[in-house]
Amino acid sequence: MDIFKNAVTGFIALALSGCASTTVYEEQFSSIAVSNDQNKIIVLGSQYDYVFDMPGHLEKSLQSGFVNNLTCTINRVAFISRGGKTYGSVRLDLTSDATESEIREAKAMGYSQEGELIFYWAEMHGMRVQSADMSDTKLIELNKDFKFTVRDSELADTQLHMMSPVILIGGTAAAISMFPATALFAAAGSGLRN
């Protein structure tokens, strides 16, 4: 059964790779901005700015009694799709020196606990822009530079929608004709031995 799953997965990956490509680049930032109404968080990147809707728990956490005992991690990979739509994630961790009342407050707010770790994870949705409107925002300088990888399929997505059905069908037919090679490749990668 695993051979079949690997073959299907390999086939799908091969078919999709013929249809679209993704540009990957690194972003760096050392400051963020929060809108005064706390509805948006802006990551000020070295190449672009990324304006996200504020995840509910992040906004509440910034106003909580345990805000000074939080660490925040923005997922190291952001995804860009058509129209500059951006997707990523954020994780908030309560530090080990948080008091019992801070731990209770975080748990009441919906934070999860695994062993000693108390955290909140949320998806972030927003837009990539050339330069964000910084009016009505509060700038927050971070204590170090952060890096993350951007997987940009905006151009590929646009190109894919512009393709004629004949080209799309031709590319899929070429991928289907390569199915035996894909199945062989997937079988070799599944741990089978001669």
C-alpha positions, 0 to 999 in steps of 0.5 A: 500500500505504501508503494501505491501512496508513494507512486501517487504522491510522486505523480502528483508532485511531478504533474504539479512541478510542470505547471508552476514554479515558486520563487524562494527568497530570504527576508530579514526584519528587526522591527514590527509595527502594530496598528493603534486599533490593534487590528494589524501587525506589520512585519517590516522586511528588508525587501517588502512589508507584510501586513497581517490581520492581528490574531485574536490571542496575540492582541489579547496577549499584548494587553495581558498581565503576562506580556513581559513573560512572552516570547514570540516566534514567527514561522520561518516560512511565509507563503505568497499567492496571487494578489500578494496574499500572504500566509504564515504562523506565529507562536507565543510561548510563556517563559519558565519564570511566569507566575502561577497567576500568569499561567492561569491567565494564559490558560484561560485565554486558550493557551495550550500546555505540553509538559512544562511548555505553555504556548499559543499557535495561530495562522496569520493571513495578510498581504505583502506590500512594497511599503506599508502605511505606517500612519496610526501605528506603533513601531516596536524595535526588536532586540535582534534581527530575524530571518524567514524564508518566503515561498512566492508562487504569486508569479507562477499562479498568475502564469498558470491562470494565463495558460491555455487549456491546450498547454495545460492538458499537454503538460499533464499528458506529458506527466502521465506518460512519465508515470512508470518512471515516477512509480519506479522512482517512488518505489525506490524511495520507499525503502524497498531493496533488491 
